[in-house]
Amino acid sequence: MLATPQPHPHRRRRTTRLLAAAAGLATVGALAAALPSTASADDRRDGHRPSRYQDVQLLSFNDLHGNLEPPAGSSGRVTHVHEDGTTETIDAGGVEYLATHLREARKGNKYSITAAGGDMVGASPLISGLFHDEPTIEALNKLDLDVTAVGNHEFDEGARELARLQYGGCHPTDGCYTDKKFKGADFPYLAANVLDEKTKKPILKPYWVWKKNGVKVGFIGVTLEGTPDIVSAEGVKGLVFKDEVETINKYAKVLQRQGVKSIVALVHEGGFPASSAYNYDCDSPGAGDGISGPIVDIAKNVTPQVDALVTGHTHTAYVCTINDPSGKPRMVTSAASFGRLYTDTTLTYDRWTGDIARTAVKSANHVVTRDVPKAPDMTELISKWNTLAAPIGNRAIGHISADITNTGTESPLGDLIADAQLAYGKELDPETDLALMNPGGIRAPLTYAAKAGEGDGVVTYAEGFTVQPFANTVNLQDFTGEQLIQVLKEQVSGANTESPKILQVSSGLTYTLDLTKTGADRVLADSVRLNGAPIDPSAVYRVATNSFLAGGGDGFPTLGQGTNDLVGGDDLAALEKYLTANSSATNPIAPPKADRITVVR
């Protein structure tokens, strides 16, 4: 286990209640129509003894990814569905607004906890990522976050860097960014299922207990067991990731033995609701309704001793009930990503039993709208870090004629990045044939509208950093045609069977993806062509990928079997070079057509 100093004393939190006038737009789920008749918003009845039932407010969010400023394009919007079935999109997110919403939500509620479901940092925009996410930890401290689980992105820079974010200290290479030493997180990061390979003990706290006036609520934090499959090998070196359900059940027993019977699991794993609208009724009974994905099996198997699950990872929004192993419904929530939503859950605590009255649990997702006043302390924080980042971030690296989006099976931005890596690969080795890019590595769109006064159509380094923040290298490897086709099949089979990961492909590579079929058969091998010629199974092809994919990441083991490796430079530098060479103010680059993969549905 890493040697780490003691955490900072946990400071007192403000505790407040959601005002109806400030609730904004919301989606509500409940396990019963009403709370127990004796539930109280205060801790004392008639000024004397505490009432039996005490409402505890749980505010939660997940997958912030260092988005301190309002995220751009579709990444900064949520979809609202009206009763008549029509939809509208709402601009959302930004910690200046998130702080205002959370502080308003807490008003009048003396029992309030704020928790998060992981990926608070990592894959962050320049304002945070350039400074190893210290700005985000500062912002979360100001938000009065009480506790969070680790997510897979907390391991992007390895366990030692995660420990530094928890306990403080200047960066070992880049040093201190201001005249004040970085003090670390005021809140505990929970990593119950992440063990040191040598000691077999969790690298950080496995659980944490919130206490007030005799009310005790325990929190267990886990990340997905498959974290090593989606993080660079260096980031998870020396670590073991255990099964989520087994770990939660283990520590639920520990908490029970300590007299803590009210338990919430913070799980950095998620699901896929049947609708993308944040206010979709997840418990609606129609065919095809509800939620699918890994969180369903987790929720069905986590011990009934756990009263609610706050989840994340899939960047989707839902408030669902999923039956626990005893057949009783239990609340499972997720607040999308990037600070666009927060969840307000009412847990009714029974002082007689020390447990949550599960039939009274209510939950709602609320939009972090931008029509409220900005929190001045967050504005000041953003200004401070933007001033430090400006000399690097404001530099123009290219010009675009319209938004270049990162959505869809094949996205225009995915094609652009693959083309940039192919061009860079050809500079390293003229024999380079094609490039493949993982969709999860494309974190945001490129938007045409000016963001910080740089002018419409101008792409700044900061915007490019937001798109590709991982500091991967562009690597070249040799594969046979047979291996190349196997890579394409791995998009929809093996680890990616349930949630396909469709690689973005460079110009010249085409094939058909038939989604009416199942598994690997969805990739029609006979349709795969390079510059119009069928792929020769026995021929050797030179392929450019980022270093994450070159290590077999994202469920592509065959990409880890390439030969004749050549490690190039930074992937963002490759994108910058391509944009600079192929665009100008008078001749901006247009969004690619995204027509290389023919999709049959």
N, C-alpha and C positions, 0 to 999 in steps of 0.2 A: 504494500500500500504506500501511496505517496505520503511523505512526511509533510504535514500541513499545520500551521498555527491554529489556535482556537478562533472560532468565528466571532464576529462582533456581537455584543449583547443585542438581543432582539428588541427593537424599540417599540414603544406603545403605539398602537394603531388607532387612527380615528375610525369610529364605527357609526355608520349612518344608514338610512333607509331610502329606497327609491321613491321619489315623488311622482305621483301620477302625471303631473304637468310636464315633467322632464323625461318621462319614460320613452318618448319618441315612438318609433315604429318597432313593433315587437312581435315575436311568435311565442305562444305560450303552450306548455305541456303540463299536465298535472296527473297525479296518480289517484286523486279523488276530488270531488267537487268542492269540498270545504275543509278548512283546518279544524282541529279539535276546538270545541267551543271555548275551552279555557286557555287557548294559546294567547300569549301576550307579547306585545312589541317591547315591553319593558321587563326588567328583572324582578320587579316587586309588584304585588297586588295589594291595593288599599294601603300602600305605604308601609306594609309590614312584611310578611313572608313572601318569598318568591312564588310565583304561580307554578303549577305543575308543568305546563307546556311553555316553552320559550322558543320563539322564532329566531333562527340564526340565518342571516343573509350570507350566501356564498356567491361572490362575484368572480367570474373566471373568464379567461381568454387563453389563446394558444397561438403558436406559430407567428410570433411578432416579427422575427427575422430582422431585427434592427431597423424596422421601418419607422424612424422617428418623424420624418416628414410625410405628408400625405402621399401614399403610393400613386404612381401614374397609371393612366389608361385603365384597362379592365381590372388591373390589380387593385385599383382604388375605388371599385364600385361593388355594390351588392344588388341582387335582384329581389324585388318585392312583388308578390302575386296578390292581386286584389280578389275580392269575393266573386266577381264576375268572370274570373279567369284571366283577365288582362294583366300584363306585367309592366313594371317600370324599373329603371335602374337608378340607384341613388349613390351619389358620391359619398365615400366613407373613408375613415381612417386618418391617422396622424396623431401623435401623442399629445399635441396641444389640445386636441378635441377629446381624446380618450381620457385624459386627466380630468377635464371638466365633467364629462359624463359620469365617470366613476365617483368623483367627489360629490356630485349631485345625487347619485344613486345611494350613497351611504347616509345622507342626511336623515336624521330622525331614527336611525337604527343603531342601537347601542351594541348589538351583537352582529358584527360584520367581518367577514374574512375575504381576502382577495387571493386567489390561487391561479396558477397557470399550468398548462399542459405541455410545456417543453418547446424547444426551438425558439427561445427568446432571442438568441443570437445565432450568427452563422448565415451565410448567403445574404449578407446585409449590404445595403447601399453604402456608398463611399463615406458618408458622414459618420457611420459607425464602423464599417469594415476596415477603413484605412487606419483606425486606431484600435484595432483588435477588440472592438465592441465595448470598450470602456464607456463610451457615451450612452449605450443602451442600458448598461448596468446602472449608471447614474440616474437615467430616466426612470427605470423600474423602482429604484430606491425612492425617488420622489413620488411615484405612483402609489407608494405604500403597499407594494406587493408583499404578501406574507410568506408565500411558499410556492415553489414550482418543481415539477419533475424535470429531469434532463430529457432532451430530445436527441435525435441522431446528430443534428448540426452542432450541438454543444461539444461534439468530439472532432469537429473539422480540424482544429489545431492541436488535438491531443489532450490527454488527461491532465498533464501538468498545466497547460494553459487554462483548462476548465477550473482547476484548483486555484489558479491565480484570480480568475474572475470571482470565485467564491470568497477567497480570503484576502485578496488585495496584493499590492506590490507592483512595481514598475515592470514593464515587459522586459524579458531577459535579453532581447536583441535591440529593440527600438528604444528602450529606456522609458523615461517619464515624458509625457506630452505637455504637461503644464508644470507650474511651480508647486503644485500640490501632489503628494503621493496618492496614487489610486488606492482607495480603501476597500474595494471589493463590494460584494452584495450584502445588503442588510438582511436579506431573506435567505433561508436555506434552499439549496439545490438538493433534491432527493434523487438518489440513484440506487434503489434497492436491488435491482437485478444486474448491476454493473460491478463485477468483482475484479480485484487485482489477481492476476494469474498466479502469483506466487503465494500471497497470503490467503486467497479465497474469501476475502472480506470485501464488502462494498467500499468503493473508493470515496464515497461521500455518504452522508446520513441516509439510511433507508426509509426513515419515517420521521414525522414531527407532529407534536400535539399542540393544538390551540386551546387555551384555557381562559375562562373568564367567569368569575362568581359561581364556581362549581360546575359550569358547563364545559365539557371537554370533547373536542372533535379531533380525531387522528387523521393524518394524511400519509399515504404510502405513494411513493413516486417511482415509476418505471418507464423505460423507453422500450421500443420494439426490440424483440430478440434478434431480428434480422438487421440490426444496425451495422454490423461489419460488412454486410452486402452493399450498403449504400454510402459508406464513408471510406475515405482512402485508408489503405492498410496502415499507413504511418499514424493516422489519427486514433486507431483502436489497438495499437501495438501494446501487448502486455495485459490486455483486458479480456474478460470473459463475460458474455451477455447471456443471462439465464432466461428461462421461460417466464413470460409475464404472469400467467395465472398462478403457477406454482409459487412464484415470489410473493405476489400479493396475498395469497392464502396463508403463506408462512408468516408474514408480518402482521396479518390480521389477528392471528392467534397470539402473537407477541403483545399486541396492543390490548387484546381482550384480557390477557393475564395481568396487565398493568391497570386494569379497571377502565380502559377506554373502549366503550361499546359503540360509539358513533364514529364511523370510519368512511372516509372518502378516498378513492383511488384516483391518482393523477396518472393517466396512461398516455404515453406518446405513441399511440397507434389509433387508427380511426376507421371510418366506414364511408359508404357512399349512399346518401339518401336518394330516393327516386326522383327528386326534383332539385334543381340548383337554386331555387328560391329560398332565401334564408328563413322565411316564415312558413315554409311548407309544413303541413300537419303530418309529421312522421308516423303518427299512430293511426292515420286514416286506413280504413279496412279494405280498400279496393284492391283488385288484382294488380300486382306489380308495384304496389305501394311499399312504404317502409324503408328499411335500410339494409344494405349488404356490406360485405367486406370483413376484414379480420376482426374488427371490434365486436362483431356479433358473437362469434365463438368465444371470445374472451369474456364478454359480459355474461354469456350463458353458463360459464364455468367458474367465474370468480365467486368465492364463498358468499352466502347470504349475509354474513357478518358485515360486509361492505354495503353501505347505504346508497352510494351514488358513484358514478364514474365521470370524471372530467377528462375528455380525450382530445386528440389532435392528429397531426401528421398528414392527413389527407386534404387539409385546407378546405374542407366542406363545412356547411352549417347544418346542425340538426339538434333537436330536442326530442328524444325518443324514449320510450320505455321498452326495455328488453327483459324478459323473464329471467330471474336468477335460477340456480339449480333446484330450488324448492318450488319453483313455478310461480313465484310472486314477482310482479312487475317492479322494475328498478330504473331510475332515471339515468340516462346516458346522454351527455351533451358535448357539443363542439361549436366553437365560435369562429368558423372559417379561418382567416389568417390575416396577417399584416395590420392587426388592430382595427379592422373594419367593424367588428362586432364585439360585444361582451355578453356573457350569460349571467342572468340574475336568477339564482335558485334559492327557494325558501326551504330550509331544513327545520322541521319542527322537533325540537329536543324535548324528550320526556325526562324531567328531573327524577321521577320515581324509579325509572329503569336505567337511566343513563344512555338510552338509545334514541335513535331517530324514529318518529312515527312515520313510517314509510308511506302509509296511505294518504298522508297529508303533503307530501313533497310537491312543490310547484316549481316550474322553471320556464324562463323566457329568454330568447335571444333579442338583443336590442342593437340597433344600428348606431355606430359612432358617427353621427351626422356632423357636418361641418357648418351648421347654422347656429352653433352655440359659441359663446366667447372663448377665445383661446386662453389656455392656462398660462399666465405670465411667466411662471418659473420654467415651464417647458420651452416657451419662446426664447427665453434667455439662454437656456442650455443649448438649443439648436443653433442660435446665433453664435455662441462661443465656439462650438465645434466646426460650424461652417466657415468661420473666419480662418481657422487653422487649415481647413481642407481646401479653401478656395484656390490657392495658387496651383494646386494640382488638378482639382476637379473642374474648373471653369474652362480649361483648354479645349478648343474645338478639335474634333478628330474626324469629322465627316459631315455630310449633308444628305438628307432624305427628302423625298417629294411627298410622302404621306406616312401615316402610321404604319409601322412594320410590326405586326402582332406576333405573339408567341402562343396562340391558341389554335386548337384543331389537331387532328391526327398527324398531319404534316403542316407545319406553320411556315409562313413567309420568313420569319426571323430564324427559324431552324435551318431553312435552306441557305439563308445569307451566311450564317455562322459556319455551316458545313463548307460552303464555297470559299469562305475566308481561310479555313483550315486546309482545304485542298490547295489553294494558291500558295499558302505558306509552306505546305509539304513539298510542293514542286520546287520551291526555292532551296529547300534542304536536299531534295533528291528529285531530279527531273522525272524519274521513273514512277513517282507517286501517281496512283490511278484514281483514288476516290477518298472521300472523308465521311466519317460517321459521327454524329453528335447526339448525346443523350438529352432528351427533352427536359429532364429534371435539372439540368445544368443551365437552363435558360430561364432566368429568374424574373424577368420583366420585359415588357415590350419596349420598342423605341417609338416615342411619340413625336409627332410633327410639331405640335404646339410648343412654344417657348415655355420653359419651366422656370428659369431663373434669370430672365432678361437676355438670354444668349441669342434670341431671334428664332423665328419659326424655321423648322427644318434643320437646325443646327444640332448635331450630336456632340455632346461634351464627353470628356473623359469620365466624369461622374456618372453620366447616363450609361456609358459602356460598362463601367464597373458594376452598376446595379444589375445589368444583364448577365455578366459573367464575373462573379465575385470570388471564385474559388482559388484563383492562382494556380490552376492546373497548367501543365506544359502540353504542347502539341507533340505527340509521339508518332513515329512511323514504325510499322511492323509488316512483315510478309505473311500472307495467308493463302492457302490454296482456294480455288473456286468452291470446292466442297465445304471448306470451313466458312467461307463467306456466306454461303447459303444457310449454313447451320446457325451463324450469327443472326441472320434475319429471322430464322425460325424461333430463336430464343427470345425474340420480342414478344411472342404470344404463347410460349410454352415454358415448362420448367417453373422457375421462380416467378415468371411473369404471366402464368396462365390466367390467373384471376384478374390481375390488373396489368394489361399489356403496356409495355414501354416501347413505343414506336420511335426508332432512331431516325433522326433527321439526316437526309442524304444529300451529297453534293451533286452538282449538275452532271448529267450523263448516266447516273445510276437510276434505273426505273424498274418497277415490278408491280404486281397486283396483290393486294391484301383483301382476301375474301372473308369478311366477318360473319358470313352465314355458316362458315365451317367451324370446326373446333380445334384447339391446340395448334400444333405446328402446321397442320394442313391449311391453316388460314393464309400462310405464305405460299403462293403458287410458284414452286421452284422453276418451272419451265418459263415463267414470265420474267425472271430476273435477267436484266441486260445492262451492259456497260457500253455507252456510246452506240447503242443499237445492236450490239453483238451479244449473243447468249453467253452467259458465264460458263467458262470451261472448267469443270470440276478438278481437272488435274493441273491447270495453269496456276501460276503464282501471281498474286496481286499485292501491290504495295498500298497500304491503307493508313490514313492519318486519323487518329482519334486523340481525345484528351487523355491525360495520364490516369484519370479515374477509370475510364473505360478500358484503357490498356492493361489495367490490373484486374480486369474481369468484373468490375463493379456493375451495379444495377442488374444483377442476374444474367450476365453475359460471360459465362466461364470460358467460352471459346476465344473471346477477345484477350484472355489472359494467356493464350497458348501461341501467340505470334512469335515469329523468329526475326533475326536480323534487325533488332531494335535500334532505333535512333531517337534519342531524347532531344527535343527542340526547346524553343523558348516559351514564354508565357502565352496562354491562349487569348487573353485580352489584347496583348500586343499584336497578335495575329489579326484580330478583328480590327483593331485600330489601323494597322498597315493597309488592310484591304479597303476600308472605308476611305482612307486618305487617298489611296491610289485610284479609286474608282468613282469618286464623287467630288463635286465642288459646289460653290454657291450657285453658279450658273448652270451646272449640270448635275443635279442631285440624283442619288441612286433611288430607283423605284422599288417597291416591294416585290420580291419574287412571286411568281404565280402559284407556287405550292402545288404543282401538277406532276410531280415525279413519282408519287405513289398513287396508283389507281385503287380506290377503296370501293369494295362491293359490300353493300349492307342488306 
